[in-house]
Amino acid sequence: MTDEQKQRLEKALWGIANTLRGKMNADEFRDYILGFIFYKYLSERLHLYADDALKEDGIVFADIDEKTPEGQELLAAVQDATTEALGYFLKPSELFSAVAARSRQPGAFVLPELATILGNIERSTMGTASEDDFDHLFEDLDLTSTKLGRTEEAKNTLISKILTHLDEIDFRLEDADSDVLGDAYEYLIGQFASGAGKTAGEFYTPQAVSTILARIVTTGKERLKSVYDPTCGSGSLLLRVAKEVREVGDFYGQEMNRTTYNLARMNMILHGVHYRNFDLRQDDTLETPMHDGMTFEAIVANPPFSAHWSAKDLFKSDDRFADYGKLAPKTKADYAFVMHMLHHLDDKGVMAVVLPHGALFRGGAEGVIREYIIREKNWLDAVIGLPANIFYGTGIPTCIMVFKKCRETEEVLFVDASTEFQKGKNQNWLDEPNIDRIVDGFRDRVEIDRFSHLATREEIAVNDYNLNIPRYVDSYQENEVVDLTAVTAAIRQVEVRMPEIDQNIRAFCDRLGLEAPV
């Protein structure tokens, strides 16, 4: 599929979403349109796999008679194969195309059977290795919600329109890179994020920032054994890392919001990640970590900025926090996430996390934690200041902090990328040259006037472990020198001409019968 065809697919999907959502908020309709795209994807993927498996016997999966003993026996064999290979099963009558066709029949009412089919997909995984990955995956597709319509007929009409419109789009799974539909799905997530305001930050990191984080943690690598995101949102950041290397062994993540967690699981499957190769969990990462005892080669995260957490005394003996001497403040969990991530970072791994600028210089417990990381452990590798107003829902300036446990240098790189952006109407954004300059600045680790500086740990200690970037990168630019003599001469020339100008103004006013202002 060419880039042009890919863009047409993205625009077609967004057009359906925009046309059909009516008065529903973008983030509300998101769950429906993305959920049905996922259902269509599962259906077409299974259909292709089953047809290929049955080809030698001259059987077409959609033609199998589900009511005969022979048909049922055949379907049982197909179910065993598809559940092992794909993780789920659908009957021919449950395929998206079949349901969409029935929805177009006069007087058709598909809501009850559609709810049953979505439930059957989940039930087909019970007792198998993919059960956790499909458990309650469609729970946000509430087909009884009044948001779809005030009456059952209105709800049925809207859902039937969605099915019909999506059925007309060819996902071309048989001849397309599996990432094509995945990228279109990512595009929709981004479009919904831009219209969701403050809530967008819960599930989506802007693509440019994701790219920077991904390129940082994959520097010098072609393959990663594992990548982890403790606040994985829609999973976009994990998948972005995969685009920067040839192969990622396994993906791990945790997400507190149930709806967003479901979105992440769908996103993984849509990008062709096998159910055995991702382990996403749903719960509060700080309070109830779900990947105890595990370390990861790459860790990326965009945690909620300055979130609240319990900071219970019990955590003082938690392996993640015990060595630092202090817990992160209750009202600012930024360093709680940093300590959690460092605990899970492999000795030869790389970690990149987005934090608010305040995490660089706030004192108290956070100052103590920073000092321990730098003075005692030498784990801080780089601090990159990002432009303001590039995140959904907040205009505050942010930074990327990079950590490594086995560093071969005593120096910490500081990069001031606050001017590396393109001005947008409501939100700034980074283009490819902006991204390249930031990533190259990290990888090259050289001093560039008003952009980057290599600070020794002694220099940081002199600054009392305050990491505020202007302390290390002087971005001050002197104003152009004004030639006061030339300015005075220009003013005098104007004054010489003023009588003539005043006389012309009076002449015009006399001609118009107006009182002259001079």
N, C-alpha and C positions, 0 to 999 in steps of 0.2 A: 504494500500500500504506500503510495507516494505521500509526501507532506501535504500536498493539495487535497488528496482524498481524506487524509487524516483530519485536516482542518474542516472539511465538509462534514465529516462524521460528528466532530465536536459541535459545530454550529447547528447541525440538525438536532442533536440531542438537547442542546440548550434551548433551541427554538420550541421543541415540544414542552420542555419544562416551563418556559416563559408563557406560552400560549395557554396551557391547561391549568396553571396554578390559580388563575383568577385572583381573588382577594386574599388568598392564603399567603402568609409570610413565607419568604424564601426558605428560611431554615426549617419551617414546618413541612413544606412540600418536598424539600430535599429527601427526607426519609422515604417518601413514596416513590419518586422517580428513580432514585438510586437503587432502591430495593427491587423495583420491577426490572431495571436494567440488569441487575444481578441475577434475578430469576431467569430472564431470557438467556443470559450468558450460560448459566448452569444447564439450562435446557438444551441449548445448541451444542454445548461441549459434550454432554452425555450422548446426544443424538449422533454426533460424528463418531464418537468412540464406539458406540454400540453397532452402528452400521459397518464400521471397519472390522469389528470382531466377528460379525455375522456374514461378511462378504463372501467368504469361501463356501458358505452353505447356500448362497443365493437368496438370503433373507434380508428384507428391509425392516428395520426396527419398528418404524411407524405402522407397518402393516400387520404386525403380530396381533392376533385375536386374543384379547385378555380374558375372554369368557370360556374358552375351550381348555380342556386339560393339557393338550399339547402346548398351547400358547402360554399357559401358566407355568408349565415346566421350563419352557424356554426363557421366560421372563425371570424365573428364579435363578437360572444360570447366569443371565446377563446381570442381575442384581449383585450376585457374588463377585463378578468380575469388575463391575463399575465401582462398587463400594470399596474394593481393595485398591483400584487404580485411581479413582477420582474422589472417593470419600463419601459418595451419596448415590441415590437412585431415584429415577422418575419413571413411571409407566408411560407408554405411548400416549395415552389419553391425557396425561398430565403435562405434556410438553407445552411450552409457551405458545407455539404456533397453533396447536390444537385448541387451547383455551381461547386464544384470540379469535380464531375462526368461529367458535361457538358464540362468542360475545357479539358477533356481527349478525347473528340470526335474529329475525323479528321477534320481539318479546323475550329475548334471552335475559336471564338473570344469573350472573356468574359469581356474585360475591360469596355465597356459601361454599361452592365447590373450590373457589380460588383459595379461601381460607384453609380448607381441608388439604389442598395440594401443598401449600407452603408448610403446613404442619407435617405432612407426609415426608417432605424432604428432610426435615429435622429428625423425624422418627426413623427414617431409613438408616441413620447413622448410629442408632442406639446399640451399645454393646460392641462397637467397632473402634478402631484407633482414631477415627475422625470425629467421635462423638462430641468432645469438648469444643472442637472448632466450629461445629454447626449448632450447638446447644442454644436455643432461643434466638437464633440468628435473625429471624423475621419478626421478632416481637414488636418492632417499631412500625411495622406495616399494619396499623390498626384500621381494618376495613369497616369497623363500626363507628368510627369517629364522625361527629357532626361537622368536622372541618371539611369533610369531603362532600357534604350536602345535608340539607335539613331532613330530607326523606330518603328512604331506602332506594327509591327509583333514581333520585338525583345522584346518590353515591354510586349506584350501579352504572349510570350514564357516564360519569367522570372516569371511573376505572376502566370501562369499556373503551373509552376514547384513548386512554393511555396505552392500553394493550394494542389497539389498532394502529396507533401511530408508531409505536415501537416495533410492531410486527413488520412494518413497511421498510425498516432499516436493516440492511444486510451487514451484520458484524464481520462477515468474511473470515470466520475463525479457521476455515480449512486452508486458506492460502495467505494468512496474515500473521505477522509477528504477534505473539500473544500479548505484547506490551501495547499494541495499537489501541485496543479497547481499554486496556488499563490506563493508558495515557488520557484517553477521552474521559474516563471516569475521574481521573485526577483533575482534568480541566473543569468538569462540572463541580467538583468539590471546591475548587478555587473560586469559581463563579458564585456559588452559593455563599462562600465565605465573605466575598466582597460585598454581598448584600445583607449579611447577617449582623453587621456592626460588632458590638463588643463581644457577643457570644462566639464569634468566629475564632477567637484566640483559643477556645477550648479544643478545637479539633484540627486546626490548620496552621502550618508555618509557611510564610510566603516562599515561593519556589526558589527565588534567588538566595535567600538565607539558607534554605535546605541544601542548595548546591554548594555553598561555601563550606558548611559544616561537613558535608559528605566528602568534598575534595580534601579537606584537612585530615580527616581520619583515615583516608585511603592513600595518602601521600606515600609513594614508593612501594605500593602494594598492588598486585593483580588479583589476589584472592584473599578473602577473609573467612576465617573459620566461623566467626559469629559476630553479630551486631545487636546491640541492646538499646532500647529507648524506654526509660522508666516512666515517661509521660507521653505515650506514643500517639495520642490523638487518633487521627484517621489512618495512621501508619505511613503517611506520605514521606516522612523523614527517613524511616527505615528503607523504604523502597528507593529513595533517592540515592542512598549509599550504594545500593546494588547496581545502579547505573554507572557508577564510577569504577567498577572492577569487573573482571570477567565472571567471577563467581562468588556468591556468599553461601557458606554452608548452611547456617541456621539463623533465623530471625527471632528475637525475643523482645517482648514489650509488656508494659502494664499500663492500664488506663482506668481512671476512676469512674468516668461517666459511662453509663451502660450503653446509651445510644451511640456514642462515639466509638466505644469498644466494638459494637456490632459493625459499624462502618469500617473499622480497621480490618476486621476479619474478612469482610467482603472484598476490601481493597487488595488484600494479600492474594486471595484466590483469583480475583480478576487479573492480577499481574502474573498469573501462572506459577505462583509459589505453591509447591505441593504441601498438602496439609501436614505431612510429617516433618516439614522443614520450617514451620513457624509455631511458636509457643507464646501466644498472647493471653494475658490474664486480666481479670477485671477486679480491681479493688484499689484502696488508697495505698500508694506506693510507700509512703513514709510510715504510715501506721500499721499496714499489713503487707509487708514485702512478700512477693510470691516466687522469687527465684533465689532463695537462700542457698548459700554454699556454691554458687556459680560465679565464674568470672568470664569476661568477654573481651575479645580482641579489639573491638571498636564500640564506643558508647557515644551516642548523640542525644541531645535533648533540648527542648524549648519549654522548660517548666513554667507554670503560671507565675507571673512576676510577683514577688513579695507576698506569697500566699500565707494564710494562717495555718498553723498546725498545733498539735497538743503540747509538744515539748515536755512531756511527762518525765518526772524524775526517773522513772523506770528506764528511759532511753539512755541515761548516763552510763548504764552498764551494757548497752546494746553494742555489739561488735562494730557496727557501722560508725558509731559516734564516740565511743569510750576514750579513744586515744587523744582527742583534741582538747580536752580540758574544759570545754564549754559546749552547750547545745545551741543551735541556732535559735534566735528569739521567736517567741510564739507568733508574733505578727509579721515575721519575715523569714519564710522557710527556704530562702534561696540557698543558703549554705547547708541546710539539711539535705537538699537534693544533691549538692556537690559532694558531701561526705558519703551519702548513699552510693553515688556513682563511683567514687574512688574505691569504695569497698568492693565493688563488683568489677573493677578494671583489672585486666590481666597485667602481669608484670611487664610484658612487651606490648601492651595495648596503648591506644590513643583515645582520648576523651575530649569532646568539644561540646560546650554547653552555652546557651544564650541566657544572659542574666541582665537585670537592670543595672544602669551605671552605678547606682548606690552601693551595689555589692563590692565595688572596687575600693570604697573609702569609708564606709560606715564603721564606727568604732565599736566599743563594747565587746560582746561575745564574738561578733564577726571579725573584729580586728585580731582577736586571739587566735581564731581559726585560720585566718590568712597567714599569720606569723608562723604557726605550726607547719602549714603546708609548704611555706617557702623556706623558712630557716631550718626546720628539723628534717623535712623530707625532700626538698628540692623537686617538687612535683609540678609546679607551675611552669609551663613552657611558653605560653604566649597570651597576650591580652590584645584584643582587636576591638577598637571602638567603631560601632556602626552608626550610620546616619539616623537622625530622628524621623519619626513618622513613617516607618516602613512596615509596621505591624498592624494587623486588623485590631481595631478597638482601643488603641493607645498610641499617643504621639511621643511617648517618653523615649529618650535616647537609650540605646542598649549596647551590650558588648558581647563578644564571644571570648570565653576563657578556655584555653587548651591545656590539658594536663597529660603528662607521661610519667610513669613510675621509674623507668630506667633511662634517665637523661644522661647524655654524655657532655653536657655543658653546664656551667654555673650561671649562664646568662639567661635573662627572660626577655623575649621579644615584645615590644610595644608597637602597635600599629594604629595610627589615627586615620581611619577611613571615613570620618564624619562628613566629608565633602564628596564621597564617592556615590553619588546618586543622581537620578533624573527627577526633575520636579514634576509632580502630578497635581491634578486639580484638588483631589481630596486626600491623596496619599502619595508619598514619594516611592520610587522604585529603583532597582538596580538593573542596568543593562549588562550585557556580556562583558564589555570592556571594564566596567566597574567590578564585576565579579572576578575577572582575570587579575586585575591589579591587586585586589585584596589577597587572593589565593597565592599569587606569585610573591607578594610581599611576605607571606607566611613561609613559603617554601624556600625562598632565597636567603632569608635571614641576614639581610644587609642593612646598613644604616642609610636612609634616604632623607634628605633635608625636609623638614616639616611633614614627614610621613611615617618614618619608622626609626626605632632606637633599640639597641641592645643594652639592657641595663644589667649590671652585676647585682648579685644578691646583697653586696655591701651597700650599693647605691639605694636599693629598696629598703634596707634596714635604716639608713640615714633618714629616709622619708617615713620612718615608723610604720612600714608595711602598708602605707597608703598607696594604692595602685592607680590613683586618678591619672589618666593618660596625659594631661597637660604638664604634669610634673616631669614627664620623661620625653615627650615629643613636643617641641616648641613649634606650634603652628602659627605663631604671631607673624603677620605680614605688615611691614611698615607702609603707611599711607604714602601715596605719591607726593613728593615735595612740591609745594605750591610756590611759584615765583611771584612774590608779592609785588615786586617792581613792575612786572608785566601786567598784573591785575590792576594796579594803580593807573598805569598808562591807559589801559583799556577803558577804565571808568572815566578818565579825563576826556577821552575821545567822545564818549557818549555825551558827557556834559557839554562839550563844544557844539554838538549837533542838536541839543535839546531845544534851543530857541526856534530853530527852523521847523522842528517837528511840532512844537506847540502852535506855531503860526499856521501850519497846514491843517491841524485839528480844528482851529478856530474858523478857518475858511470853510471847511466841510460843514461845520455846525451852522454857520451863517446861511449857507446854501439850503440847508434843511430846516431852517427856522428854529433851531435849538440853541439853548444857552450853552456856551462853551464851558467845559470843565476846567480849563486852564486859562 
